[in-house]
Every structure is written in structure tokens, then in C-alpha cells.
Amino acid sequence: MKAESAKSKVLICQNEPGSIDYTYMGEAKTTGQTLVIPTARYASSGYHAANNGYQYHVRPDALEIDAPDGSVVSYEPWTSYDTYE
């Protein structure tokens, strides 16, 4: 899965055929900062990953980033979204 919003680029790949784990790779377009999380999972029509208490939810419509307290830090609708089978 490959997606892009005004602020972020995200790539999600299955770790190996048949695995339930995926790798989340994100990049902040404004700073170039990257984040790689090798333990993302697919559920509820999207991919979900956690890092340092933050939750990253990648759905077909947007990227949502939640803080450790559950508040929404960022909600970013996709400008492009592609899945590869």
C-alpha cells in the first residue's frame, strides 16, 4: 500500500508472504523525518501501528495519528492511495 497526503508519505509492505505483520514506513514531507515500524497489523479496514505510545491508523481515506492520551494529533486525508495485490 502506498499513499500520500499534503503532509506525509506512507508505504506499507507485508513482512513476508503469509505473515500477519506489516512494516509501516512514513515520511513527514515538511521535515523529511522518517519512521519505520515493523509490527503494523491489518484490522478494521486499515493498517495500525504503534510507536512510543503514538498510534498510526492508515485507512483508505486518511492517515490518523493519535497521541498516547488518545487525542488526535493529525488527521490527513489522502491525495493519492494505491494498493498492490
VMD Tcl script that builds the backbone (N, CA, C; Angstrom):
set m [mol new atoms 255]
animate dup $m
set s [atomselect $m all]
$s set {name element resname resid chain x y z} {
  {N N MET 1 A 0.829 -1.152 0.000}
  {CA C MET 1 A 0.000 0.000 0.000}
  {C C MET 1 A 0.887 1.233 0.000}
  {N N LYS 2 A 0.550 2.198 -0.810}
  {CA C LYS 2 A 1.310 3.425 -0.923}
  {C C LYS 2 A 0.320 4.581 -0.929}
  {N N ALA 3 A 0.569 5.578 -0.078}
  {CA C ALA 3 A -0.354 6.704 -0.003}
  {C C ALA 3 A 0.408 7.986 0.289}
  {N N GLU 4 A -0.239 9.105 -0.054}
  {CA C GLU 4 A 0.368 10.402 0.178}
  {C C GLU 4 A -0.709 11.404 0.542}
  {N N SER 5 A -0.416 12.222 1.552}
  {CA C SER 5 A -1.286 13.330 1.943}
  {C C SER 5 A -0.511 14.626 1.713}
  {N N ALA 6 A -1.080 15.738 2.078}
  {CA C ALA 6 A -0.371 17.014 1.946}
  {C C ALA 6 A 0.867 17.049 2.847}
  {N N LYS 7 A 0.843 16.290 3.965}
  {CA C LYS 7 A 1.927 16.343 4.939}
  {C C LYS 7 A 2.804 15.094 4.996}
  {N N SER 8 A 2.302 13.945 4.520}
  {CA C SER 8 A 3.000 12.676 4.740}
  {C C SER 8 A 3.008 11.782 3.515}
  {N N LYS 9 A 4.002 10.888 3.499}
  {CA C LYS 9 A 4.051 9.775 2.553}
  {C C LYS 9 A 4.099 8.509 3.392}
  {N N VAL 10 A 3.333 7.491 2.997}
  {CA C VAL 10 A 3.291 6.236 3.744}
  {C C VAL 10 A 3.400 5.069 2.778}
  {N N LEU 11 A 4.205 4.083 3.165}
  {CA C LEU 11 A 4.333 2.840 2.426}
  {C C LEU 11 A 4.170 1.710 3.423}
  {N N ILE 12 A 3.330 0.739 3.104}
  {CA C ILE 12 A 3.140 -0.418 3.975}
  {C C ILE 12 A 3.354 -1.678 3.153}
  {N N CYS 13 A 4.231 -2.550 3.664}
  {CA C CYS 13 A 4.555 -3.796 2.978}
  {C C CYS 13 A 4.427 -4.963 3.948}
  {N N GLN 14 A 3.940 -6.092 3.431}
  {CA C GLN 14 A 3.885 -7.305 4.245}
  {C C GLN 14 A 5.308 -7.787 4.493}
  {N N ASN 15 A 5.615 -8.170 5.716}
  {CA C ASN 15 A 6.983 -8.558 6.061}
  {C C ASN 15 A 7.458 -9.778 5.283}
  {N N GLU 16 A 6.604 -10.770 5.125}
  {CA C GLU 16 A 6.913 -11.940 4.301}
  {C C GLU 16 A 5.595 -12.589 3.919}
  {N N PRO 17 A 5.531 -13.342 2.836}
  {CA C PRO 17 A 4.277 -13.969 2.425}
  {C C PRO 17 A 3.652 -14.780 3.561}
  {N N GLY 18 A 2.383 -14.554 3.796}
  {CA C GLY 18 A 1.660 -15.280 4.827}
  {C C GLY 18 A 1.780 -14.682 6.219}
  {N N SER 19 A 2.642 -13.691 6.396}
  {CA C SER 19 A 2.834 -13.065 7.702}
  {C C SER 19 A 1.645 -12.168 8.056}
  {N N ILE 20 A 1.355 -12.053 9.352}
  {CA C ILE 20 A 0.323 -11.110 9.795}
  {C C ILE 20 A 0.938 -9.747 10.121}
  {N N ASP 21 A 2.261 -9.656 10.073}
  {CA C ASP 21 A 2.949 -8.394 10.347}
  {C C ASP 21 A 3.272 -7.658 9.053}
  {N N TYR 22 A 3.161 -6.336 9.142}
  {CA C TYR 22 A 3.483 -5.439 8.036}
  {C C TYR 22 A 4.467 -4.404 8.549}
  {N N THR 23 A 5.199 -3.797 7.645}
  {CA C THR 23 A 6.084 -2.709 8.023}
  {C C THR 23 A 5.474 -1.402 7.545}
  {N N TYR 24 A 5.330 -0.492 8.492}
  {CA C TYR 24 A 4.863 0.872 8.225}
  {C C TYR 24 A 6.097 1.740 8.017}
  {N N MET 25 A 6.155 2.436 6.894}
  {CA C MET 25 A 7.232 3.380 6.630}
  {C C MET 25 A 6.586 4.727 6.310}
  {N N GLY 26 A 6.869 5.712 7.140}
  {CA C GLY 26 A 6.282 7.025 6.949}
  {C C GLY 26 A 7.346 8.093 6.826}
  {N N GLU 27 A 7.010 9.145 6.103}
  {CA C GLU 27 A 7.912 10.280 5.949}
  {C C GLU 27 A 7.104 11.563 6.066}
  {N N ALA 28 A 7.566 12.482 6.916}
  {CA C ALA 28 A 6.976 13.814 7.022}
  {C C ALA 28 A 7.522 14.653 5.866}
  {N N LYS 29 A 6.643 15.131 5.001}
  {CA C LYS 29 A 7.090 15.860 3.819}
  {C C LYS 29 A 7.713 17.210 4.167}
  {N N THR 30 A 7.310 17.800 5.288}
  {CA C THR 30 A 7.841 19.112 5.654}
  {C C THR 30 A 9.253 19.048 6.217}
  {N N THR 31 A 9.574 17.966 6.941}
  {CA C THR 31 A 10.890 17.867 7.595}
  {C C THR 31 A 11.785 16.787 7.016}
  {N N GLY 32 A 11.200 15.828 6.299}
  {CA C GLY 32 A 11.960 14.695 5.784}
  {C C GLY 32 A 12.191 13.620 6.831}
  {N N GLN 33 A 11.679 13.838 8.043}
  {CA C GLN 33 A 11.834 12.843 9.112}
  {C C GLN 33 A 11.098 11.562 8.729}
  {N N THR 34 A 11.743 10.417 8.994}
  {CA C THR 34 A 11.147 9.135 8.648}
  {C C THR 34 A 10.881 8.307 9.902}
  {N N LEU 35 A 9.957 7.366 9.752}
  {CA C LEU 35 A 9.602 6.455 10.832}
  {C C LEU 35 A 9.343 5.087 10.222}
  {N N VAL 36 A 9.971 4.060 10.791}
  {CA C VAL 36 A 9.760 2.686 10.334}
  {C C VAL 36 A 9.289 1.867 11.525}
  {N N ILE 37 A 8.123 1.215 11.367}
  {CA C ILE 37 A 7.563 0.369 12.416}
  {C C ILE 37 A 7.315 -1.010 11.801}
  {N N PRO 38 A 8.088 -2.032 12.194}
  {CA C PRO 38 A 7.983 -3.352 11.562}
  {C C PRO 38 A 6.863 -4.237 12.111}
  {N N THR 39 A 6.010 -3.695 12.973}
  {CA C THR 39 A 4.986 -4.523 13.621}
  {C C THR 39 A 3.567 -4.014 13.381}
  {N N ALA 40 A 3.320 -3.414 12.232}
  {CA C ALA 40 A 1.961 -2.967 11.903}
  {C C ALA 40 A 1.071 -4.178 11.642}
  {N N ARG 41 A -0.211 -4.006 11.872}
  {CA C ARG 41 A -1.183 -5.077 11.624}
  {C C ARG 41 A -2.355 -4.530 10.822}
  {N N TYR 42 A -3.024 -5.429 10.090}
  {CA C TYR 42 A -4.219 -5.052 9.339}
  {C C TYR 42 A -5.443 -5.465 10.141}
  {N N ALA 43 A -6.375 -4.538 10.327}
  {CA C ALA 43 A -7.651 -4.812 11.008}
  {C C ALA 43 A -8.598 -3.655 10.747}
  {N N SER 44 A -9.883 -3.946 10.790}
  {CA C SER 44 A -10.905 -2.888 10.652}
  {C C SER 44 A -10.669 -1.998 9.431}
  {N N SER 45 A -10.440 -2.601 8.287}
  {CA C SER 45 A -10.267 -1.891 7.017}
  {C C SER 45 A -9.088 -0.942 6.986}
  {N N GLY 46 A -8.043 -1.248 7.765}
  {CA C GLY 46 A -6.872 -0.397 7.729}
  {C C GLY 46 A -5.687 -1.035 8.412}
  {N N TYR 47 A -4.567 -0.353 8.336}
  {CA C TYR 47 A -3.339 -0.803 8.972}
  {C C TYR 47 A -3.119 0.038 10.230}
  {N N HIS 48 A -2.620 -0.610 11.262}
  {CA C HIS 48 A -2.448 0.063 12.542}
  {C C HIS 48 A -1.062 -0.259 13.083}
  {N N ALA 49 A -0.367 0.792 13.542}
  {CA C ALA 49 A 0.978 0.631 14.079}
  {C C ALA 49 A 1.127 1.514 15.305}
  {N N ALA 50 A 2.014 1.103 16.207}
  {CA C ALA 50 A 2.254 1.867 17.424}
  {C C ALA 50 A 3.749 2.140 17.582}
  {N N ASN 51 A 4.056 3.341 18.098}
  {CA C ASN 51 A 5.451 3.717 18.341}
  {C C ASN 51 A 5.495 4.752 19.463}
  {N N ASN 52 A 6.183 4.411 20.561}
  {CA C ASN 52 A 6.332 5.325 21.694}
  {C C ASN 52 A 4.997 5.878 22.198}
  {N N GLY 53 A 3.981 5.032 22.212}
  {CA C GLY 53 A 2.672 5.437 22.706}
  {C C GLY 53 A 1.776 6.073 21.665}
  {N N TYR 54 A 2.312 6.440 20.530}
  {CA C TYR 54 A 1.514 7.024 19.449}
  {C C TYR 54 A 0.940 5.910 18.587}
  {N N GLN 55 A -0.260 6.106 18.108}
  {CA C GLN 55 A -0.934 5.138 17.251}
  {C C GLN 55 A -1.071 5.735 15.848}
  {N N TYR 56 A -0.736 4.945 14.848}
  {CA C TYR 56 A -0.839 5.358 13.450}
  {C C TYR 56 A -1.889 4.484 12.787}
  {N N HIS 57 A -2.948 5.108 12.276}
  {CA C HIS 57 A -4.042 4.386 11.639}
  {C C HIS 57 A -4.078 4.786 10.163}
  {N N VAL 58 A -3.838 3.818 9.304}
  {CA C VAL 58 A -3.812 4.053 7.863}
  {C C VAL 58 A -5.047 3.389 7.271}
  {N N ARG 59 A -5.979 4.215 6.853}
  {CA C ARG 59 A -7.236 3.728 6.264}
  {C C ARG 59 A -7.316 4.196 4.816}
  {N N PRO 60 A -8.232 3.660 4.036}
  {CA C PRO 60 A -8.309 4.064 2.631}
  {C C PRO 60 A -8.572 5.556 2.415}
  {N N ASP 61 A -9.130 6.241 3.423}
  {CA C ASP 61 A -9.444 7.662 3.251}
  {C C ASP 61 A -8.405 8.603 3.840}
  {N N ALA 62 A -7.653 8.160 4.865}
  {CA C ALA 62 A -6.760 9.094 5.545}
  {C C ALA 62 A -5.785 8.397 6.488}
  {N N LEU 63 A -4.792 9.160 6.923}
  {CA C LEU 63 A -3.874 8.784 7.996}
  {C C LEU 63 A -4.324 9.523 9.249}
  {N N GLU 64 A -4.502 8.792 10.345}
  {CA C GLU 64 A -4.811 9.412 11.628}
  {C C GLU 64 A -3.705 9.036 12.610}
  {N N ILE 65 A -3.167 10.045 13.283}
  {CA C ILE 65 A -2.137 9.822 14.295}
  {C C ILE 65 A -2.710 10.247 15.633}
  {N N ASP 66 A -2.700 9.312 16.594}
  {CA C ASP 66 A -3.240 9.574 17.926}
  {C C ASP 66 A -2.107 9.621 18.949}
  {N N ALA 67 A -2.207 10.577 19.879}
  {CA C ALA 67 A -1.238 10.722 20.959}
  {C C ALA 67 A -1.458 9.642 22.012}
  {N N PRO 68 A -0.490 9.465 22.918}
  {CA C PRO 68 A -0.647 8.464 23.977}
  {C C PRO 68 A -1.916 8.646 24.818}
  {N N ASP 69 A -2.403 9.883 24.950}
  {CA C ASP 69 A -3.623 10.119 25.724}
  {C C ASP 69 A -4.901 9.877 24.921}
  {N N GLY 70 A -4.764 9.468 23.650}
  {CA C GLY 70 A -5.913 9.166 22.808}
  {C C GLY 70 A -6.394 10.330 21.956}
  {N N SER 71 A -5.838 11.519 22.161}
  {CA C SER 71 A -6.250 12.660 21.345}
  {C C SER 71 A -5.667 12.536 19.938}
  {N N VAL 72 A -6.367 13.111 18.977}
  {CA C VAL 72 A -5.917 13.069 17.589}
  {C C VAL 72 A -4.883 14.169 17.367}
  {N N VAL 73 A -3.674 13.760 17.023}
  {CA C VAL 73 A -2.585 14.701 16.739}
  {C C VAL 73 A -2.703 15.219 15.317}
  {N N SER 74 A -3.059 14.317 14.402}
  {CA C SER 74 A -3.143 14.679 12.992}
  {C C SER 74 A -4.153 13.793 12.281}
  {N N TYR 75 A -4.940 14.398 11.402}
  {CA C TYR 75 A -5.844 13.668 10.526}
  {C C TYR 75 A -5.566 14.194 9.129}
  {N N GLU 76 A -5.063 13.314 8.259}
  {CA C GLU 76 A -4.601 13.733 6.946}
  {C C GLU 76 A -5.293 12.944 5.833}
  {N N PRO 77 A -6.255 13.537 5.163}
  {CA C PRO 77 A -6.876 12.853 4.014}
  {C C PRO 77 A -5.832 12.622 2.916}
  {N N TRP 78 A -5.946 11.498 2.251}
  {CA C TRP 78 A -5.005 11.158 1.188}
  {C C TRP 78 A -5.250 11.986 -0.063}
  {N N THR 79 A -4.167 12.375 -0.713}
  {CA C THR 79 A -4.263 12.960 -2.047}
  {C C THR 79 A -4.062 11.867 -3.095}
  {N N SER 80 A -3.401 10.758 -2.674}
  {CA C SER 80 A -3.310 9.562 -3.519}
  {C C SER 80 A -3.239 8.344 -2.614}
  {N N TYR 81 A -3.794 7.238 -3.094}
  {CA C TYR 81 A -3.840 5.994 -2.325}
  {C C TYR 81 A -3.873 4.835 -3.299}
  {N N ASP 82 A -2.870 3.966 -3.239}
  {CA C ASP 82 A -2.792 2.809 -4.144}
  {C C ASP 82 A -2.519 1.549 -3.355}
  {N N THR 83 A -3.204 0.484 -3.720}
  {CA C THR 83 A -2.913 -0.825 -3.142}
  {C C THR 83 A -2.388 -1.714 -4.242}
  {N N TYR 84 A -1.522 -2.620 -3.864}
  {CA C TYR 84 A -0.935 -3.555 -4.827}
  {C C TYR 84 A -1.204 -4.967 -4.328}
  {N N GLU 85 A -1.777 -5.753 -5.142}
  {CA C GLU 85 A -2.094 -7.152 -4.778}
  {C C GLU 85 A -1.044 -8.069 -5.343}
}
mol reanalyze $m
mol bondsrecalc $m
mol representation Tube
mol addrep $m
